[in-house]
């Protein structure tokens, strides 16, 4: 494992004089690791499976989260959406955590170590399947290189941006208005917002949407 990876779960203790952002990241990681375990049913291959990665890293002034904008592709229901890196499980993926790490490497070039924890495990409403979300932590911020066929943009977004009430917004979809968080003029909503809400609940945070 590379020196820039925090194997999960990191210790909660903070060394004297530690950078406050790194200290906050360590505390968040420890809190998430102590949360209730989500059932990932790794051994169950019935239906389709997918996994996403909630990647945390220390920024200049705040802990940051990797957010991507999916490329626009005809026939893709996630086309153009803001999301966490991730995708479908492949036969060679021994676990759903391995799926999350592989997809993140392929989509934005980030090398991830062991996950901190599985923070969510959700069954899809249509076409029987599951989506799991794993939290990972990096010791330092790393540049992301979007794979253009799948990812149009990628940003490190401070947690403070996700929790600031001024960034709360909404989006109308199929005639219904849904809560969202504005990121660079784009709405983060739906499944991605739902997964971030699970992380926020474990971390004692309140997202901009409340």
URPE-V265153 format. One record per backbone hydrogen bond with DSSP energy under -1.0 kcal/mol. NH is the residue of the N-H (numbers start at 1). CO is the residue of the C=O. If there is no record, write none. Layout:
# URPE-V265153
nh->NH co->CO
nh->NH co->CO
This chain:
# URPE-V265153
nh->5 co->2
nh->6 co->137
nh->18 co->15
nh->23 co->19
nh->24 co->20
nh->25 co->21
nh->26 co->22
nh->27 co->23
nh->28 co->24
nh->29 co->25
nh->30 co->26
nh->31 co->27
nh->32 co->28
nh->33 co->29
nh->34 co->30
nh->35 co->32
nh->44 co->41
nh->48 co->128
nh->50 co->130
nh->51 co->87
nh->52 co->132
nh->53 co->85
nh->54 co->134
nh->56 co->136
nh->57 co->64
nh->59 co->62
nh->64 co->57
nh->65 co->157
nh->66 co->55
nh->67 co->155
nh->68 co->83
nh->69 co->153
nh->70 co->81
nh->71 co->150
nh->76 co->73
nh->79 co->76
nh->81 co->78
nh->83 co->68
nh->87 co->51
nh->89 co->49
nh->93 co->90
nh->99 co->95
nh->100 co->96
nh->101 co->97
nh->102 co->98
nh->103 co->99
nh->104 co->100
nh->105 co->101
nh->106 co->102
nh->107 co->103
nh->108 co->104
nh->109 co->105
nh->116 co->135
nh->119 co->133
nh->120 co->133
nh->122 co->131
nh->124 co->129
nh->130 co->48
nh->131 co->122
nh->132 co->50
nh->133 co->120
nh->134 co->52
nh->135 co->117
nh->136 co->54
nh->138 co->56
nh->139 co->4
nh->145 co->108
nh->147 co->107
nh->150 co->147
nh->151 co->147
nh->152 co->69
nh->153 co->69
nh->155 co->67
nh->157 co->65
nh->159 co->63
nh->162 co->158
nh->163 co->159
nh->164 co->160
nh->167 co->164
nh->168 co->165
nh->169 co->180
nh->171 co->178
nh->173 co->176
nh->176 co->173
nh->178 co->171
nh->180 co->169
nh->181 co->188
nh->182 co->167
nh->183 co->186
nh->186 co->183
nh->188 co->181
nh->194 co->190
nh->195 co->191
nh->196 co->192
nh->197 co->193
nh->198 co->194
nh->199 co->195
nh->200 co->196
nh->201 co->197
nh->202 co->198
nh->203 co->199
nh->205 co->200
nh->208 co->162
nh->210 co->207
